[in-house]
């Protein structure tokens, strides 16, 4: 499978051959969904917390005497049925939302989603991007020249502060290292902008 290759000036240079072992994997909808749910679940923070009766302050003595008031007897104001008391079966910050998934399945789901992007012509390649210093204006101008709709995920082979800082202030772009490519970003961003050298990095990381 081939994708269009562009220069830093936004001009089409030719086409780039994509390796079959990465970009021609049959799409598996169920596997992609499972991998996406896993990633989102593992990112989830257990912040919701309600206090049990053991965590409520006070309640060291009886609210009122045992007999003679006409009310039901009470032992503590920390009881769940008392106003301001503890909560029964409420959320706690000890809950674990993590999900597990075999490494081979995660990799297959990622390559499946990547192959679908290639099939739908949502992957383009960039020869390279070299500047002396980060400039958001220049990088935004490049994106406007390329056939990008809605938003773009820029995949770079290694850390490049010029590219990363140039794109960090763009709301419709995200830059990620090739070995950090993940199922959530592939689903979130419409177009994938691959640096030419990123393909070798993807092969080293995922084609095993």
C-alpha positions in Angstrom: 0.0 0.0 0.0 1.2 3.5 -0.9 0.6 6.9 0.6 1.4 10.4 -0.6 4.7 11.8 0.5 5.0 15.6 1.1 7.9 18.0 1.6 8.3 20.5 4.4 6.9 23.2 2.1 3.6 21.2 1.7 4.4 20.1 -1.9 3.7 16.6 -3.0 6.9 14.8 -3.7 5.6 11.3 -4.7 4.5 8.2 -2.9 5.8 6.1 -0.1 5.4 2.3 0.2 4.0 1.2 3.6 5.1 -2.2 5.0 2.4 -4.9 4.7 3.0 -6.3 8.2 1.9 -3.0 9.7 -0.7 -1.5 7.3 -2.4 -4.4 5.7 -3.9 -6.2 8.7 -7.6 -7.2 8.5 -9.8 -4.9 10.6 -11.1 -6.5 13.8 -13.8 -4.3 15.3 -14.3 -6.3 18.5 -10.5 -6.4 19.2 -10.2 -2.6 18.6 -13.1 -1.9 20.9 -11.6 -4.1 23.7 -8.2 -2.4 23.4 -9.9 1.1 23.5 -12.0 0.2 26.6 -8.8 -1.1 28.3 -6.8 2.0 27.7 -9.6 4.3 28.8 -10.2 2.2 31.9 -6.5 2.2 32.8 -6.4 6.0 32.6 -9.4 6.4 34.9 -8.6 7.9 38.3 -10.5 6.7 41.3 -11.2 10.2 42.8 -14.8 9.8 43.9 -14.9 9.0 47.6 -17.7 9.0 50.3 -16.9 8.6 53.9 -18.1 5.5 55.8 -19.3 5.8 59.4 -15.8 5.0 60.6 -14.4 8.1 58.8 -17.0 10.6 60.1 -15.9 12.9 63.0 -17.8 12.9 66.3 -20.3 10.5 67.5 -18.4 9.6 70.7 -21.5 9.8 72.8 -25.2 9.1 72.5 -27.1 11.9 70.7 -29.7 11.9 73.5 -30.7 9.7 76.4 -31.9 6.1 75.9 -35.4 6.6 77.3 -38.0 9.2 77.8 -37.7 11.3 74.6 -40.3 9.5 72.5 -37.7 8.9 69.8 -36.1 5.7 68.7 -32.9 5.0 70.6 -29.7 6.1 68.9 -26.1 5.2 69.6 -24.1 7.6 67.4 -24.6 10.5 65.0 -22.2 8.7 62.6 -24.8 6.0 61.7 -25.8 6.0 58.0 -29.5 7.0 58.7 -28.5 10.1 60.7 -28.0 13.4 58.9 -24.3 13.9 58.2 -23.6 10.3 59.0 -21.6 7.8 57.0 -22.6 6.5 53.5 -23.3 2.8 52.9 -22.0 1.3 49.7 -20.8 4.6 48.3 -17.8 5.1 46.0 -14.3 4.8 47.5 -11.0 5.9 46.2 -9.7 2.4 46.6 -11.6 1.1 43.6 -9.4 -0.3 40.8 -10.7 0.2 37.2 -7.7 -1.5 35.5 -8.3 -4.0 32.8 -5.8 -6.5 31.3 -5.3 -7.7 27.8 -2.6 -9.9 26.2 0.2 -8.1 24.5 -0.3 -9.8 21.2 -4.0 -8.8 21.2 -3.1 -5.2 22.0 -0.6 -5.1 19.2 -3.0 -6.7 16.7 -5.7 -4.2 17.6 -3.3 -1.3 17.1 -2.2 -2.6 13.7 -5.8 -3.3 12.8 -6.8 0.3 13.5 -3.7 1.6 11.7 -4.5 -0.5 8.6 -8.0 0.8 8.5 -6.6 4.4 8.5 -4.4 3.4 5.5 -7.4 1.8 3.7 -9.5 4.9 4.2 -6.7 7.2 2.8 -6.3 8.9 6.2 -2.5 8.5 6.3 -0.1 10.9 4.7 3.7 11.0 5.0 6.1 13.9 5.5 9.7 13.8 4.3 11.0 15.7 7.3 10.7 19.0 9.2 13.8 21.1 10.0 13.9 24.5 11.6 16.4 26.4 13.7 13.8 27.1 16.4 10.1 26.2 17.1 7.6 28.3 15.2 3.9 27.5 15.6 2.9 29.8 12.8 5.1 27.9 10.3 3.9 24.5 11.4 0.2 25.6 11.3 0.8 26.9 7.7 2.2 23.5 6.8 -0.9 21.7 8.1 -3.1 24.0 6.1 -1.3 23.1 2.9 -1.6 19.3 3.5 -4.9 17.4 2.9 -5.9 17.3 6.5 -9.5 17.3 7.7 -10.6 18.1 11.2 -7.4 17.1 13.2 -4.1 15.4 12.8 -1.8 13.1 14.8 1.8 13.8 14.0 4.0 10.7 14.4 7.7 11.4 14.8 10.5 8.8 15.0 12.3 10.4 18.0 12.2 13.4 20.3 12.3 16.6 18.3 11.7 19.7 20.4 11.2 21.9 17.3 8.3 19.8 16.0 6.9 19.1 19.5 6.9 22.8 20.6 5.7 24.0 17.2 2.6 21.8 17.4 1.9 22.0 21.1 -0.3 25.1 20.9 -2.4 23.8 18.0 -5.8 22.6 19.1 -6.2 20.4 16.1 -2.8 18.6 16.3 -1.0 16.3 18.6 2.6 15.1 18.3 3.6 11.6 19.5 6.6 9.4 19.3 6.2 6.4 17.0 6.8 3.9 19.8 4.1 5.5 21.9 1.4 5.1 19.2 -1.8 3.9 20.9 -5.4 2.9 20.0 -7.0 5.9 21.6 -5.1 8.5 19.6 -5.8 6.5 16.4 -9.5 6.7 17.1 -9.5 10.3 18.2 -7.6 11.9 15.3 -8.9 11.8 11.7 -5.6 12.1 9.8 -2.2 10.5 10.6 0.9 12.4 9.5 3.8 10.0 9.5 7.3 11.2 9.3 9.2 9.1 6.7 11.7 7.8 9.3 8.8 6.9 11.7 8.0 3.9 9.6 11.2 2.1 10.5 10.6 2.9 14.1 7.1 1.4 13.9 8.5 -1.7 12.4 11.1 -2.1 15.2 8.4 -1.6 17.8 5.3 -3.4 16.6 6.3 -5.8 13.7 7.6 -8.6 16.0 
